[in-house]
């Protein structure tokens, strides 16, 4: 369970980095609609990783609470 949480945090960090890099390219892009789709996909992945990390953290906290 801790490994899954670590991977979701890593995924959140990578998609966040992609979003930070791609924001400046949205304003003056020669590529067009393709780059906008990539940014939308990265934003969606970031939201999924963030929500799953919160859920897993809550489950781990409840599991540790029961053991103690």
Secondary structure, DSSP 8 states (H G I E B T S, - for coil): -HHHHHHHHHHHHHHHHHHHHHHHHHHS-SS-HHHHHHHHHHHHHHHHHHHHHHHHHHHHHHHHHHH-
